[in-house]
Amino acid sequence: MRNVEVGHYLVIDPEVCHGQMTFRGTRVPVDTVLAFVAKGYSVDQLLRSWPELTRPAVEEAISLASQSLQARYSASSEMATPIPA
């Protein structure tokens, strides 16, 4: 498998973090940062915790997650696949 560029700041590299999506140039998994967003952490708090991240990178991750969720559920309800809890 080769690297997959996801937007400008996100990448899937099989050699980094077992192929998890990370922020480009880091070993910070995108799903970890999004989990903190879901818990109510602000972008400023995230940037203090992970100074190697940038505001545009975190905002892109949030935006792409939102777009993915909208795309998944904007189709007819018959075609929508629930996300496991």
Backbone atoms as SQL, in Angstrom:
CREATE TABLE atoms (id INTEGER PRIMARY KEY, chain TEXT, resi INTEGER, resn TEXT, atom TEXT, x REAL, y REAL, z REAL);
INSERT INTO atoms VALUES
  (1, 'A', 1, 'MET', 'N', 0.849, -1.187, 0.000),
  (2, 'A', 1, 'MET', 'CA', 0.000, 0.000, 0.000),
  (3, 'A', 1, 'MET', 'C', 0.887, 1.241, 0.000),
  (4, 'A', 2, 'ARG', 'N', 0.464, 2.243, -0.725),
  (5, 'A', 2, 'ARG', 'CA', 1.220, 3.490, -0.770),
  (6, 'A', 2, 'ARG', 'C', 0.506, 4.557, 0.046),
  (7, 'A', 3, 'ASN', 'N', 1.159, 5.683, 0.207),
  (8, 'A', 3, 'ASN', 'CA', 0.565, 6.792, 0.963),
  (9, 'A', 3, 'ASN', 'C', -0.711, 7.279, 0.287),
  (10, 'A', 4, 'VAL', 'N', -1.672, 7.649, 1.110),
  (11, 'A', 4, 'VAL', 'CA', -2.919, 8.238, 0.608),
  (12, 'A', 4, 'VAL', 'C', -3.013, 9.636, 1.190),
  (13, 'A', 5, 'GLU', 'N', -3.060, 10.622, 0.309),
  (14, 'A', 5, 'GLU', 'CA', -3.200, 12.016, 0.723),
  (15, 'A', 5, 'GLU', 'C', -4.685, 12.278, 0.948),
  (16, 'A', 6, 'VAL', 'N', -5.026, 12.769, 2.108),
  (17, 'A', 6, 'VAL', 'CA', -6.419, 13.078, 2.440),
  (18, 'A', 6, 'VAL', 'C', -6.466, 14.572, 2.742),
  (19, 'A', 7, 'GLY', 'N', -6.869, 15.358, 1.785),
  (20, 'A', 7, 'GLY', 'CA', -6.837, 16.800, 1.964),
  (21, 'A', 7, 'GLY', 'C', -5.396, 17.303, 1.926),
  (22, 'A', 8, 'HIS', 'N', -5.190, 18.471, 2.517),
  (23, 'A', 8, 'HIS', 'CA', -3.858, 19.082, 2.507),
  (24, 'A', 8, 'HIS', 'C', -2.994, 18.648, 3.694),
  (25, 'A', 9, 'TYR', 'N', -3.636, 18.300, 4.813),
  (26, 'A', 9, 'TYR', 'CA', -2.898, 18.097, 6.054),
  (27, 'A', 9, 'TYR', 'C', -2.966, 16.682, 6.612),
  (28, 'A', 10, 'LEU', 'N', -3.748, 15.814, 6.001),
  (29, 'A', 10, 'LEU', 'CA', -3.947, 14.475, 6.533),
  (30, 'A', 10, 'LEU', 'C', -3.387, 13.447, 5.566),
  (31, 'A', 11, 'VAL', 'N', -2.855, 12.361, 6.127),
  (32, 'A', 11, 'VAL', 'CA', -2.238, 11.338, 5.288),
  (33, 'A', 11, 'VAL', 'C', -2.419, 9.965, 5.928),
  (34, 'A', 12, 'ILE', 'N', -2.511, 8.967, 5.076),
  (35, 'A', 12, 'ILE', 'CA', -2.478, 7.580, 5.532),
  (36, 'A', 12, 'ILE', 'C', -1.193, 6.987, 4.963),
  (37, 'A', 13, 'ASP', 'N', -0.279, 6.648, 5.846),
  (38, 'A', 13, 'ASP', 'CA', 1.022, 6.098, 5.464),
  (39, 'A', 13, 'ASP', 'C', 1.178, 4.760, 6.172),
  (40, 'A', 14, 'PRO', 'N', 1.301, 3.674, 5.428),
  (41, 'A', 14, 'PRO', 'CA', 1.409, 2.358, 6.071),
  (42, 'A', 14, 'PRO', 'C', 2.619, 2.228, 6.994),
  (43, 'A', 15, 'GLU', 'N', 3.583, 3.117, 6.851),
  (44, 'A', 15, 'GLU', 'CA', 4.782, 3.070, 7.684),
  (45, 'A', 15, 'GLU', 'C', 4.650, 3.895, 8.971),
  (46, 'A', 16, 'VAL', 'N', 3.539, 4.618, 9.117),
  (47, 'A', 16, 'VAL', 'CA', 3.349, 5.495, 10.282),
  (48, 'A', 16, 'VAL', 'C', 2.088, 5.071, 11.033),
  (49, 'A', 17, 'CYS', 'N', 2.242, 4.796, 12.304),
  (50, 'A', 17, 'CYS', 'CA', 1.101, 4.454, 13.178),
  (51, 'A', 17, 'CYS', 'C', 0.237, 3.338, 12.593),
  (52, 'A', 18, 'HIS', 'N', 0.881, 2.330, 12.053),
  (53, 'A', 18, 'HIS', 'CA', 0.184, 1.148, 11.519),
  (54, 'A', 18, 'HIS', 'C', -0.853, 1.506, 10.460),
  (55, 'A', 19, 'GLY', 'N', -0.604, 2.558, 9.707),
  (56, 'A', 19, 'GLY', 'CA', -1.498, 2.938, 8.622),
  (57, 'A', 19, 'GLY', 'C', -2.718, 3.733, 9.043),
  (58, 'A', 20, 'GLN', 'N', -2.738, 4.208, 10.288),
  (59, 'A', 20, 'GLN', 'CA', -3.837, 5.072, 10.708),
  (60, 'A', 20, 'GLN', 'C', -3.699, 6.429, 10.015),
  (61, 'A', 21, 'MET', 'N', -4.817, 7.123, 9.850),
  (62, 'A', 21, 'MET', 'CA', -4.754, 8.475, 9.308),
  (63, 'A', 21, 'MET', 'C', -4.121, 9.386, 10.355),
  (64, 'A', 22, 'THR', 'N', -3.089, 10.108, 9.946),
  (65, 'A', 22, 'THR', 'CA', -2.377, 11.014, 10.843),
  (66, 'A', 22, 'THR', 'C', -2.288, 12.390, 10.190),
  (67, 'A', 23, 'PHE', 'N', -1.854, 13.352, 10.994),
  (68, 'A', 23, 'PHE', 'CA', -1.570, 14.680, 10.463),
  (69, 'A', 23, 'PHE', 'C', -0.202, 14.619, 9.797),
  (70, 'A', 24, 'ARG', 'N', -0.130, 15.134, 8.598),
  (71, 'A', 24, 'ARG', 'CA', 1.104, 15.072, 7.799),
  (72, 'A', 24, 'ARG', 'C', 2.320, 15.514, 8.603),
  (73, 'A', 25, 'GLY', 'N', 3.373, 14.708, 8.551),
  (74, 'A', 25, 'GLY', 'CA', 4.624, 15.043, 9.222),
  (75, 'A', 25, 'GLY', 'C', 4.630, 14.756, 10.712),
  (76, 'A', 26, 'THR', 'N', 3.559, 14.130, 11.213),
  (77, 'A', 26, 'THR', 'CA', 3.489, 13.820, 12.642),
  (78, 'A', 26, 'THR', 'C', 3.117, 12.348, 12.827),
  (79, 'A', 27, 'ARG', 'N', 3.076, 11.931, 14.066),
  (80, 'A', 27, 'ARG', 'CA', 2.570, 10.606, 14.411),
  (81, 'A', 27, 'ARG', 'C', 1.286, 10.755, 15.231),
  (82, 'A', 28, 'VAL', 'N', 0.595, 11.855, 15.043),
  (83, 'A', 28, 'VAL', 'CA', -0.632, 12.134, 15.787),
  (84, 'A', 28, 'VAL', 'C', -1.822, 11.607, 14.974),
  (85, 'A', 29, 'PRO', 'N', -2.529, 10.598, 15.504),
  (86, 'A', 29, 'PRO', 'CA', -3.682, 10.060, 14.781),
  (87, 'A', 29, 'PRO', 'C', -4.843, 11.055, 14.743),
  (88, 'A', 30, 'VAL', 'N', -5.450, 11.174, 13.590),
  (89, 'A', 30, 'VAL', 'CA', -6.577, 12.084, 13.409),
  (90, 'A', 30, 'VAL', 'C', -7.736, 11.659, 14.308),
  (91, 'A', 31, 'ASP', 'N', -7.994, 10.365, 14.416),
  (92, 'A', 31, 'ASP', 'CA', -9.135, 9.928, 15.234),
  (93, 'A', 31, 'ASP', 'C', -8.953, 10.284, 16.705),
  (94, 'A', 32, 'THR', 'N', -7.730, 10.326, 17.175),
  (95, 'A', 32, 'THR', 'CA', -7.475, 10.730, 18.566),
  (96, 'A', 32, 'THR', 'C', -7.857, 12.186, 18.778),
  (97, 'A', 33, 'VAL', 'N', -7.437, 13.041, 17.869),
  (98, 'A', 33, 'VAL', 'CA', -7.750, 14.468, 17.980),
  (99, 'A', 33, 'VAL', 'C', -9.259, 14.679, 17.869),
  (100, 'A', 34, 'LEU', 'N', -9.911, 13.977, 16.942),
  (101, 'A', 34, 'LEU', 'CA', -11.361, 14.126, 16.797),
  (102, 'A', 34, 'LEU', 'C', -12.101, 13.634, 18.038),
  (103, 'A', 35, 'ALA', 'N', -11.569, 12.628, 18.709),
  (104, 'A', 35, 'ALA', 'CA', -12.183, 12.154, 19.957),
  (105, 'A', 35, 'ALA', 'C', -12.137, 13.247, 21.014),
  (106, 'A', 36, 'PHE', 'N', -11.049, 13.998, 21.074),
  (107, 'A', 36, 'PHE', 'CA', -10.960, 15.107, 22.023),
  (108, 'A', 36, 'PHE', 'C', -11.926, 16.233, 21.645),
  (109, 'A', 37, 'VAL', 'N', -12.100, 16.474, 20.353),
  (110, 'A', 37, 'VAL', 'CA', -13.080, 17.470, 19.904),
  (111, 'A', 37, 'VAL', 'C', -14.479, 17.042, 20.371),
  (112, 'A', 38, 'ALA', 'N', -14.785, 15.765, 20.205),
  (113, 'A', 38, 'ALA', 'CA', -16.093, 15.244, 20.612),
  (114, 'A', 38, 'ALA', 'C', -16.319, 15.392, 22.116),
  (115, 'A', 39, 'LYS', 'N', -15.238, 15.379, 22.877),
  (116, 'A', 39, 'LYS', 'CA', -15.344, 15.537, 24.333),
  (117, 'A', 39, 'LYS', 'C', -15.429, 17.004, 24.751),
  (118, 'A', 40, 'GLY', 'N', -15.353, 17.912, 23.767),
  (119, 'A', 40, 'GLY', 'CA', -15.528, 19.324, 24.079),
  (120, 'A', 40, 'GLY', 'C', -14.265, 20.153, 24.113),
  (121, 'A', 41, 'TYR', 'N', -13.126, 19.573, 23.769),
  (122, 'A', 41, 'TYR', 'CA', -11.885, 20.343, 23.753),
  (123, 'A', 41, 'TYR', 'C', -11.927, 21.350, 22.610),
  (124, 'A', 42, 'SER', 'N', -11.401, 22.527, 22.859),
  (125, 'A', 42, 'SER', 'CA', -11.329, 23.556, 21.816),
  (126, 'A', 42, 'SER', 'C', -10.086, 23.323, 20.954),
  (127, 'A', 43, 'VAL', 'N', -10.087, 23.954, 19.800),
  (128, 'A', 43, 'VAL', 'CA', -8.912, 23.869, 18.922),
  (129, 'A', 43, 'VAL', 'C', -7.694, 24.423, 19.649),
  (130, 'A', 44, 'ASP', 'N', -7.862, 25.501, 20.396),
  (131, 'A', 44, 'ASP', 'CA', -6.738, 26.075, 21.139),
  (132, 'A', 44, 'ASP', 'C', -6.176, 25.074, 22.148),
  (133, 'A', 45, 'GLN', 'N', -7.051, 24.363, 22.850),
  (134, 'A', 45, 'GLN', 'CA', -6.578, 23.345, 23.806),
  (135, 'A', 45, 'GLN', 'C', -5.817, 22.237, 23.074),
  (136, 'A', 46, 'LEU', 'N', -6.315, 21.828, 21.921),
  (137, 'A', 46, 'LEU', 'CA', -5.640, 20.780, 21.154),
  (138, 'A', 46, 'LEU', 'C', -4.265, 21.232, 20.697),
  (139, 'A', 47, 'LEU', 'N', -4.172, 22.480, 20.266),
  (140, 'A', 47, 'LEU', 'CA', -2.882, 23.002, 19.788),
  (141, 'A', 47, 'LEU', 'C', -1.876, 23.123, 20.929),
  (142, 'A', 48, 'ARG', 'N', -2.358, 23.376, 22.139),
  (143, 'A', 48, 'ARG', 'CA', -1.445, 23.398, 23.288),
  (144, 'A', 48, 'ARG', 'C', -0.974, 21.981, 23.623),
  (145, 'A', 49, 'SER', 'N', -1.868, 21.011, 23.458),
  (146, 'A', 49, 'SER', 'CA', -1.511, 19.619, 23.758),
  (147, 'A', 49, 'SER', 'C', -0.601, 19.017, 22.689),
  (148, 'A', 50, 'TRP', 'N', -0.830, 19.405, 21.437),
  (149, 'A', 50, 'TRP', 'CA', -0.033, 18.899, 20.325),
  (150, 'A', 50, 'TRP', 'C', 0.523, 20.088, 19.543),
  (151, 'A', 51, 'PRO', 'N', 1.608, 20.690, 20.005),
  (152, 'A', 51, 'PRO', 'CA', 2.139, 21.886, 19.336),
  (153, 'A', 51, 'PRO', 'C', 2.619, 21.630, 17.908),
  (154, 'A', 52, 'GLU', 'N', 2.799, 20.366, 17.539),
  (155, 'A', 52, 'GLU', 'CA', 3.215, 20.058, 16.167),
  (156, 'A', 52, 'GLU', 'C', 2.058, 20.197, 15.170),
  (157, 'A', 53, 'LEU', 'N', 0.832, 20.320, 15.672),
  (158, 'A', 53, 'LEU', 'CA', -0.324, 20.511, 14.793),
  (159, 'A', 53, 'LEU', 'C', -0.534, 21.990, 14.525),
  (160, 'A', 54, 'THR', 'N', -1.229, 22.268, 13.440),
  (161, 'A', 54, 'THR', 'CA', -1.583, 23.652, 13.111),
  (162, 'A', 54, 'THR', 'C', -3.098, 23.792, 13.134),
  (163, 'A', 55, 'ARG', 'N', -3.549, 25.015, 13.315),
  (164, 'A', 55, 'ARG', 'CA', -4.990, 25.281, 13.315),
  (165, 'A', 55, 'ARG', 'C', -5.636, 24.821, 12.007),
  (166, 'A', 56, 'PRO', 'N', -5.055, 25.163, 10.836),
  (167, 'A', 56, 'PRO', 'CA', -5.690, 24.706, 9.598),
  (168, 'A', 56, 'PRO', 'C', -5.774, 23.176, 9.494),
  (169, 'A', 57, 'ALA', 'N', -4.789, 22.473, 10.028),
  (170, 'A', 57, 'ALA', 'CA', -4.808, 21.008, 9.967),
  (171, 'A', 57, 'ALA', 'C', -5.945, 20.447, 10.816),
  (172, 'A', 58, 'VAL', 'N', -6.111, 20.966, 12.018),
  (173, 'A', 58, 'VAL', 'CA', -7.182, 20.496, 12.900),
  (174, 'A', 58, 'VAL', 'C', -8.535, 20.868, 12.303),
  (175, 'A', 59, 'GLU', 'N', -8.655, 22.064, 11.779),
  (176, 'A', 59, 'GLU', 'CA', -9.909, 22.490, 11.169),
  (177, 'A', 59, 'GLU', 'C', -10.252, 21.634, 9.954),
  (178, 'A', 60, 'GLU', 'N', -9.239, 21.242, 9.182),
  (179, 'A', 60, 'GLU', 'CA', -9.489, 20.367, 8.039),
  (180, 'A', 60, 'GLU', 'C', -9.997, 19.004, 8.510),
  (181, 'A', 61, 'ALA', 'N', -9.417, 18.463, 9.566),
  (182, 'A', 61, 'ALA', 'CA', -9.866, 17.172, 10.086),
  (183, 'A', 61, 'ALA', 'C', -11.325, 17.247, 10.532),
  (184, 'A', 62, 'ILE', 'N', -11.682, 18.307, 11.226),
  (185, 'A', 62, 'ILE', 'CA', -13.065, 18.487, 11.685),
  (186, 'A', 62, 'ILE', 'C', -14.002, 18.629, 10.478),
  (187, 'A', 63, 'SER', 'N', -13.597, 19.418, 9.514),
  (188, 'A', 63, 'SER', 'CA', -14.419, 19.640, 8.329),
  (189, 'A', 63, 'SER', 'C', -14.620, 18.347, 7.536),
  (190, 'A', 64, 'LEU', 'N', -13.558, 17.602, 7.321),
  (191, 'A', 64, 'LEU', 'CA', -13.678, 16.351, 6.572),
  (192, 'A', 64, 'LEU', 'C', -14.523, 15.324, 7.320),
  (193, 'A', 65, 'ALA', 'N', -14.413, 15.290, 8.641),
  (194, 'A', 65, 'ALA', 'CA', -15.250, 14.390, 9.437),
  (195, 'A', 65, 'ALA', 'C', -16.717, 14.775, 9.287),
  (196, 'A', 66, 'SER', 'N', -16.993, 16.054, 9.331),
  (197, 'A', 66, 'SER', 'CA', -18.362, 16.540, 9.172),
  (198, 'A', 66, 'SER', 'C', -18.903, 16.206, 7.784),
  (199, 'A', 67, 'GLN', 'N', -18.102, 16.437, 6.764),
  (200, 'A', 67, 'GLN', 'CA', -18.525, 16.138, 5.398),
  (201, 'A', 67, 'GLN', 'C', -18.788, 14.645, 5.226),
  (202, 'A', 68, 'SER', 'N', -17.958, 13.824, 5.829),
  (203, 'A', 68, 'SER', 'CA', -18.130, 12.378, 5.740),
  (204, 'A', 68, 'SER', 'C', -19.443, 11.943, 6.382),
  (205, 'A', 69, 'LEU', 'N', -19.726, 12.501, 7.540),
  (206, 'A', 69, 'LEU', 'CA', -20.969, 12.171, 8.240),
  (207, 'A', 69, 'LEU', 'C', -22.180, 12.633, 7.432),
  (208, 'A', 70, 'GLN', 'N', -22.109, 13.837, 6.885),
  (209, 'A', 70, 'GLN', 'CA', -23.215, 14.345, 6.066),
  (210, 'A', 70, 'GLN', 'C', -23.423, 13.480, 4.833),
  (211, 'A', 71, 'ALA', 'N', -22.351, 13.092, 4.175),
  (212, 'A', 71, 'ALA', 'CA', -22.459, 12.260, 2.976),
  (213, 'A', 71, 'ALA', 'C', -23.055, 10.900, 3.305),
  (214, 'A', 72, 'ARG', 'N', -22.677, 10.367, 4.426),
  (215, 'A', 72, 'ARG', 'CA', -23.160, 9.039, 4.813),
  (216, 'A', 72, 'ARG', 'C', -24.656, 9.044, 5.072),
  (217, 'A', 73, 'TYR', 'N', -25.167, 10.133, 5.656),
  (218, 'A', 73, 'TYR', 'CA', -26.560, 10.172, 6.050),
  (219, 'A', 73, 'TYR', 'C', -27.437, 11.066, 5.179),
  (220, 'A', 74, 'SER', 'N', -26.892, 11.697, 4.161),
  (221, 'A', 74, 'SER', 'CA', -27.710, 12.562, 3.311),
  (222, 'A', 74, 'SER', 'C', -28.445, 11.766, 2.252),
  (223, 'A', 75, 'ALA', 'N', -28.001, 10.545, 1.967),
  (224, 'A', 75, 'ALA', 'CA', -28.710, 9.676, 1.049),
  (225, 'A', 75, 'ALA', 'C', -30.017, 9.257, 1.709),
  (226, 'A', 76, 'SER', 'N', -30.850, 8.596, 0.972),
  (227, 'A', 76, 'SER', 'CA', -32.129, 8.167, 1.551),
  (228, 'A', 76, 'SER', 'C', -31.880, 7.330, 2.793),
  (229, 'A', 77, 'SER', 'N', -32.805, 7.374, 3.724),
  (230, 'A', 77, 'SER', 'CA', -32.627, 6.659, 4.983),
  (231, 'A', 77, 'SER', 'C', -32.502, 5.158, 4.769),
  (232, 'A', 78, 'GLU', 'N', -33.027, 4.638, 3.635),
  (233, 'A', 78, 'GLU', 'CA', -32.886, 3.205, 3.353),
  (234, 'A', 78, 'GLU', 'C', -31.443, 2.847, 3.065),
  (235, 'A', 79, 'MET', 'N', -30.694, 3.785, 2.470),
  (236, 'A', 79, 'MET', 'CA', -29.315, 3.495, 2.088),
  (237, 'A', 79, 'MET', 'C', -28.321, 3.861, 3.187),
  (238, 'A', 80, 'ALA', 'N', -28.758, 4.652, 4.152),
  (239, 'A', 80, 'ALA', 'CA', -27.860, 5.090, 5.211),
  (240, 'A', 80, 'ALA', 'C', -27.455, 3.912, 6.075),
  (241, 'A', 81, 'THR', 'N', -26.180, 3.849, 6.392),
  (242, 'A', 81, 'THR', 'CA', -25.650, 2.789, 7.229),
  (243, 'A', 81, 'THR', 'C', -25.329, 3.373, 8.601),
  (244, 'A', 82, 'PRO', 'N', -25.967, 2.867, 9.642),
  (245, 'A', 82, 'PRO', 'CA', -25.674, 3.415, 10.974),
  (246, 'A', 82, 'PRO', 'C', -24.236, 3.165, 11.389),
  (247, 'A', 83, 'ILE', 'N', -23.689, 4.101, 12.117),
  (248, 'A', 83, 'ILE', 'CA', -22.340, 3.957, 12.668),
  (249, 'A', 83, 'ILE', 'C', -22.456, 3.179, 13.968),
  (250, 'A', 84, 'PRO', 'N', -21.673, 2.103, 14.123),
  (251, 'A', 84, 'PRO', 'CA', -21.750, 1.341, 15.367),
  (252, 'A', 84, 'PRO', 'C', -21.327, 2.192, 16.561),
  (253, 'A', 85, 'ALA', 'N', -21.995, 1.975, 17.674),
  (254, 'A', 85, 'ALA', 'CA', -21.687, 2.736, 18.893),
  (255, 'A', 85, 'ALA', 'C', -20.438, 2.233, 19.552);
